[in-house]
Amino acid sequence: MSNETALRDKLATCTRIFAMQQMLGLFGHISVFDAQAGRVYFSPSQGVDKSAVSPDDILVADRDGTVLDGDMRLPMEWPIHTVLHARRGDALAVAHLHAPYATLYAIAKRPFRPVTLQGSVFGAGVPIYREPQLVKTVAQGEDLAEVIGDSRGAFMRGHGIVVIGRDVEEMLYGSLILEDEARKSVEAAALGELDCLTVADCNAFGGVADFPGRSQRAWRYFANLESKWDGKPGGSPVAFA
């Protein structure tokens, strides 16, 4: 299997997993970067049924946003992806999602802190990009990348989230964790004050060191479940924890 075939297949599978988890629908897009070939692979943009995306639906572009393969235009916010791919060697996979719970932290004036051990990979915090605009230009992409810095992702005020991974597996797992942490935080807040993990708690757990291996296990788990999914909307997301 060629590298392009493998990347197309993996990105299409990841797109369907996000659809299954109700984190990707009319809006949102994901990408993976082949650094050796200089090609960026994108999930299809607005209006495409994400639950039925196949490898043939994946778009290919260069880092300037020129489509190299595919009949559709790139997602409008393609600079989110290309700038991060260019600036960070560890940003080989990027997700921009309007995930329902995580996006609440892009709305509420409440800083995010992890509340469970799996969330310790976000122990350094998640910054917020404060411009309530679509990221449609390279200059805006650069501004977003500056805010993200060395972080694993960011909230986008009034908009959604961005999550970075060294591969598609890490991008998927990080996104799932951030959404799950946000959901648990919102639900636990109804019981009283949150007892969030401190930076020291997160460092002591060692979740960052285990993250690559956990990402691979999560990928196998969700890819297997997605292969059995009927693709119908409206069901509950697969329980994460």
N, C-alpha and C positions, 0 to 999 in steps of 0.2 A: 504494500500500500504506500503510495506516495505521500509526502508530507502535506501537500495540498488536500488530497483526499481525506487524510486523517483529520486535518483542521476543520474542513467543511463538515465532516460527520460529527465531530465533537461539538462544534458551535451550534449545529442544528439540534443536537440532543440537548444541549444546555438551554437553548431557547425553549424547547418543549417542557423541560423541567421547570423553568421559571413560570411558564404558562400554567402548568399543573399546580404550582404553588401560589397562583394568583398574584404574582409579582411582576408579570409582563403581559401586557395585553395590547390595547390600542396604542398606547404610548410606551416608550422605553426601547432600548437597544443594547446589544452587547457586541464585543469585538475581541479578536485575537490577532496578534501581530507575529508574522514570520520575519524575524529580524534579518535572517540570512538573505531572503529574497526581497525584502523591503516591501512586502505586501500585507495589507490589512484586510482581514475578513470581517464582514459585518453581518449581523442578523438583519432581515428585511425591515423596512420602516413602517410607518403608520398605515393602517388599513389591511395589513396582511394577518391572517389567522395564525398566531404564534404557536398554537397547539398542533399545527399541521406542517410546520416548517421542515423542509427536507434539505439535504446537502446541496441540491441544485438551486435552492432559493437563496443561498448565501451570496452576498455581494463581495466583490474584491476591488480594492482601490489602493492607490499609493498614499503616502503620507501627506500629499498635497490635496487629497480629496478627489482625485481624478479616478473615475470608475474604469477598471481594467477588464472586468467581467461581470455580466449581469444586465438584465433589461430594465431594472428599476433605478431610480435615483437613490443616493445615499440618504440615511437619516439626516434630518435638518441639522442636528447637533453633532455631526461627525467630528468637529474639532475637539470635543471633549476627549475623544479616543485618540486621535492622531497626535495631539500635543503630548498627552501623557505617554504614549508609546515612544515618542521621540525623546522626551526628557528623562525618563526613568527606565533603566535597564531591567528593573524588576516589574515593570508594568506591561507585561506581555499579554495580559487579558484585562479588559475593562468592562464594567457593567454600569449603565445609567438606567436606573429603575425609578418608578413611581410607587414603590412598595408601600402598602397602606399604613402599616404601623411605623416603620422607620421614617416615613415622610412626616409623621406628626412632630418629630424633632426638628424638622425644617420649618415648622409652623409655630410651635410653642416656644416661649422664651424660657427654656429649661435645658441646662447642659446635660449631655448624655454621659452616663457612667454605666459600666457593665454591672449586671446584677447576678450573673451566674458564672461558673468556672469557665464554661466554653466561651463566654464573652470576654475573657481575659485577654484575648488577642487584640482587643480594642482598648486595652488598659491605658494606653498613652492618650486616649481621648479621640474624638472625631470632630474636626473643625467644621465651621459652617461658612459656605460661600454666600455672601450677603446680597449679591446683586439679584433681584427678582426678575431675571431676564433669561430667555433662551440663549444657549451658548452656540451662536451660529457663525462666529468668526474665529480665526486663529488667535487674534488678540484677546478675545474673551476666554478662549481655551487656555491661553497663557496665564491670565488672571486666576482662573480656577486652579490651574496646576500650582501656582504660587501659594494659594491658600492650602491646598492639600499637602504640599511640602513632601515630607517623608512618611506621612500618615498612610494608613491602609485605605482611606476613603474620605468622604466628606458628605455633609448634608448641604443641600442647595435650597436656600430660603424660598419658601412658598412654591416649591418645585418637586424635589425628589432627592435621590442619593446617587453617589458615585462610589464604586468599590473596585479596588485594584487587586490583581493577583499575578503571581509569576507564571501561572498557567490557568487554563479554563477551570480546572478543579479547584484551585485556590480562590478564584473569583467567585465561583458558585458558592463554595462553603462560607466564605467571608460574608457574602450577601445574605445567605440564609441565617447566619449567626446574628448579623445586625438586625434583621427583621424580627427574629425570635426574641432577642434581647429587648427590643422596643416593645414588642407585644407583652412580654412578661412584666416590663416596667409599668406599662399602662394598666394592666390588670391588677398587679400587686398594689399600685397606688390607691386603689379603692379600699384596701385593708388598713392603710396608714402610711407613715413615712417609710420610704425605701431605705434599705440597709445595703447600699451599693458597695462594691468591691473597691478597695483603695488601689493605688498604683503598686504599693508593696504587696498586697494580696495577689494581684495579677502576676507580678514578677515571680513571686514564690511558687505559684502554680506551674509555671513553665509552659504555658499553652502555646507561646510563640514557637518554641523549639519543636513542639509536637504537631504544629499546624500543617506542615506538608503531608505527613502521614495520615492525619485525620482527614485532610481534604481528599486524599485518594480513597479512603474508606467511605466517606460521604458520597463521593462520586459514584462508586460502585452501587451503593445502596439506592440512591435516587435514580440512577440510570436504569437499574433493574425494575424499580417501581414504575417509571415512566413507560417502559416497554410493555407494561400490562395495562396502562391507562387507556381509557376509551376516548380521550380527547374532548369529552363533553364538559362545557363550562357549568359553573354553579355548584359543584361539589365542594367539600371541605378540603383544604390543603392537607397533604400528608403530614402527620404528626412529626415534629422535628425532635422534640425532647420530652 
